[in-house]
Amino acid sequence: MYLFTILFAIFYWIIYGNWIGGCLVTSLFLVLFFSIYFSKKDGNVMKFSFKEGTQIFVEGEKAEFFGNFSGKTFYNQREAELVYFVKAGLRKKKKRCSVKFFVGSKASEEISLKLGVLACDFYEIEFKTLKWKDVTGVYTAKVELNACGSILVLPKRYPLEFMEEKLKKRTQGFFSDYDGIRSYRPGDRLSNIHWKIFAGKRELYVREYEEEKKTPQKIALTLHGVSPKRYSDYFSIFYSLSAFFIEHGISQEIYFGNRSYFLESMEQYEELFYFIFRESLEHVPELGKRKVIWIHLDSKYKTAEDALYDMEL
């Protein structure tokens, strides 16, 4: 290296006749060379880590993902950049993102990845590269990362007070005599119809026996014919209705894609949506003649709340 400095200075002096200028230019090249060398060496200890496990959010909340940069301290602050990709499972979209931050005398730096408000979906985050400038600011060092994280964004859930009121009005005055009475649904046995109520109100109600209450309600999901812009409304309708059933002790068999899922508690929704958002929902489940509630989203409804308000028990 010393030989290179001497030769370059001699070469510069022969061409330009300036010995001092040759030494200065050579020194600059040496500084750049060693800066690049040590930057590449620093890359061996640079690390990025994050909190493991899927982080849960609800649509409408601002999603924020925290990571940790560690491995090297610098006397002067330097700008670094983390490049990562966010892939949506349901919507099949992949977006390149980056966040810039400063590293300095601290051995560890917390990095905040503010992803903003995300639509309901399951997101895989692939951390790709970590880049920073060398001491000269000319060279950009880069480290390839092999780290992944995930975020689950649940749909909005709307309270169905109007359904509660309908239920109370339709069955008012009759629960004192019977354990369970509900509105007639196509397929109910005629022997279970409460004819006295029909004579008084001209509406069909059936007696609900304990074994019937234990029968899971079947619900089918398909996005066939649903615009991607309405996916959030579609799943809000399903989530709101399904949770209403759970709160009233009605378990469910959920059919989506080529899968089915038995649902009986509120704690299962995170796992359920994890499976749903990773499944191809363009497929229409083949359920034969089973009594199934199909979740639909008519184009006449501008919002999920409009559709839910118009639904009947």
Backbone hydrogen bonds, N-H to C=O, Kabsch-Sander energy under -0.5 kcal/mol:
donor,donor_aa,acceptor,acceptor_aa,energy
5,T,1,M,-2.0
6,I,2,Y,-2.3
7,L,3,L,-2.7
8,F,4,F,-2.6
9,A,5,T,-2.2
10,I,6,I,-2.4
11,F,7,L,-2.5
12,Y,8,F,-2.6
13,W,9,A,-2.3
14,I,10,I,-2.4
15,I,11,F,-2.0
16,Y,12,Y,-2.9
17,G,13,W,-1.8
18,N,12,Y,-0.5
22,G,18,N,-1.6
23,C,19,W,-1.8
24,L,20,I,-2.2
25,V,21,G,-2.6
26,T,22,G,-2.2
27,S,23,C,-2.2
28,L,24,L,-2.0
29,F,25,V,-2.0
30,L,26,T,-2.1
31,V,27,S,-2.5
32,L,28,L,-2.3
33,F,29,F,-2.4
34,F,30,L,-2.7
35,S,31,V,-2.2
36,I,32,L,-2.4
37,Y,33,F,-2.2
38,F,34,F,-2.6
39,S,35,S,-1.9
40,K,36,I,-2.2
41,K,37,Y,-1.7
42,D,38,F,-2.6
43,G,39,S,-1.3
44,N,41,K,-1.3
45,V,42,D,-1.8
46,M,42,D,-0.8
47,K,70,S,-2.9
49,S,68,N,-2.4
51,K,66,F,-1.0
55,Q,150,S,-2.0
57,F,152,L,-2.7
59,E,154,L,-3.2
60,G,61,E,-0.5
60,G,118,L,-0.5
61,E,58,V,-2.6
63,A,61,E,-0.7
63,A,116,G,-2.9
65,F,113,L,-2.5
67,G,111,I,-2.8
68,N,49,S,-3.2
69,F,109,E,-3.4
70,S,47,K,-2.2
71,G,107,A,-1.2
74,F,104,G,-2.5
78,R,103,V,-2.7
80,A,101,F,-3.5
81,E,131,K,-3.2
82,L,99,V,-2.7
83,V,81,E,-0.5
83,V,129,T,-2.8
84,Y,97,C,-2.5
85,F,126,E,-2.5
86,V,95,K,-2.7
87,K,85,F,-0.5
87,K,124,E,-2.8
88,A,93,K,-3.1
89,G,122,F,-3.1
92,K,88,A,-0.9
93,K,88,A,-0.5
95,K,86,V,-2.6
97,C,84,Y,-3.2
99,V,82,L,-2.0
101,F,80,A,-2.4
103,V,78,R,-2.7
109,E,69,F,-3.0
111,I,67,G,-2.7
113,L,65,F,-3.2
113,L,111,I,-0.6
114,K,112,S,-0.8
115,L,63,A,-1.9
115,L,113,L,-1.0
116,G,63,A,-0.9
118,L,61,E,-0.6
118,L,116,G,-0.6
121,D,153,V,-1.0
123,Y,121,D,-0.5
123,Y,151,I,-3.4
124,E,87,K,-2.6
125,I,149,G,-3.1
126,E,85,F,-2.7
126,E,124,E,-0.6
127,F,125,I,-0.6
127,F,147,A,-2.5
128,K,83,V,-2.2
128,K,126,E,-0.7
129,T,83,V,-1.3
130,L,143,V,-2.2
131,K,81,E,-3.0
132,W,141,A,-1.8
133,K,79,E,-1.3
134,D,139,Y,-2.4
137,G,134,D,-1.0
141,A,132,W,-2.7
141,A,139,Y,-0.6
143,V,130,L,-2.3
145,L,128,K,-3.4
147,A,127,F,-0.9
149,G,125,I,-2.6
151,I,123,Y,-2.5
152,L,55,Q,-2.8
153,V,121,D,-2.9
153,V,151,I,-0.5
154,L,57,F,-3.1
154,L,152,L,-0.6
161,E,159,P,-0.5
163,M,160,L,-0.6
164,E,160,L,-1.5
165,E,161,E,-2.4
166,K,162,F,-2.1
167,L,163,M,-2.5
168,K,164,E,-2.2
169,K,165,E,-2.6
170,R,166,K,-2.5
171,T,167,L,-1.4
172,Q,168,K,-0.6
172,Q,169,K,-0.5
174,F,171,T,-2.0
175,F,171,T,-0.7
177,D,174,F,-0.9
178,Y,174,F,-1.1
182,R,206,V,-1.9
184,Y,204,L,-2.0
188,D,185,R,-2.3
192,N,189,R,-1.2
193,I,190,L,-1.3
194,H,205,Y,-3.1
195,W,193,I,-1.1
198,F,194,H,-1.6
199,A,195,W,-2.3
200,G,196,K,-1.6
201,K,197,I,-3.0
202,R,198,F,-2.2
206,V,182,R,-2.6
207,R,192,N,-2.8
208,E,180,G,-3.0
209,Y,207,R,-0.6
212,E,209,Y,-0.5
213,K,209,Y,-1.8
214,K,210,E,-1.1
215,T,212,E,-1.1
217,Q,251,S,-2.9
219,I,253,E,-2.6
220,A,293,I,-2.7
221,L,255,Y,-2.8
223,L,281,L,-2.9
224,H,281,L,-0.6
226,V,223,L,-2.3
230,R,227,S,-2.6
231,Y,228,P,-1.1
234,Y,230,R,-2.4
235,F,231,Y,-2.4
236,S,232,S,-1.7
237,I,233,D,-2.0
238,F,234,Y,-2.0
239,Y,235,F,-2.8
240,S,236,S,-2.4
241,L,237,I,-2.2
242,S,238,F,-3.1
243,A,239,Y,-2.5
244,F,240,S,-1.5
245,F,241,L,-1.9
246,I,242,S,-2.3
247,E,243,A,-2.5
248,H,244,F,-0.8
248,H,245,F,-0.9
249,G,246,I,-2.0
250,I,245,F,-2.7
251,S,249,G,-0.7
252,Q,263,L,-3.0
253,E,217,Q,-2.4
254,I,252,Q,-0.6
254,I,261,Y,-3.3
255,Y,219,I,-2.9
255,Y,253,E,-0.5
256,F,259,R,-2.1
257,G,221,L,-0.6
257,G,283,H,-0.6
259,R,256,F,-2.7
261,Y,254,I,-2.1
263,L,252,Q,-3.4
263,L,261,Y,-0.6
268,Q,265,S,-1.4
269,Y,266,M,-1.4
272,L,268,Q,-2.7
273,F,269,Y,-2.8
274,Y,270,E,-1.6
275,F,271,E,-1.8
276,I,272,L,-2.5
277,F,273,F,-2.6
278,R,274,Y,-0.5
278,R,275,F,-0.7
279,E,276,I,-1.5
281,L,279,E,-0.9
283,H,280,S,-0.6
287,L,285,P,-0.9
290,R,287,L,-1.7
292,V,290,R,-0.9
293,I,218,K,-2.9
294,W,292,V,-0.7
295,I,220,A,-2.0
295,I,293,I,-0.5
296,H,294,W,-0.7
301,Y,298,D,-1.7
302,K,300,K,-0.6
307,A,303,T,-1.5
308,L,304,A,-2.5
309,Y,305,E,-2.3
310,D,306,D,-1.2
311,M,308,L,-1.1
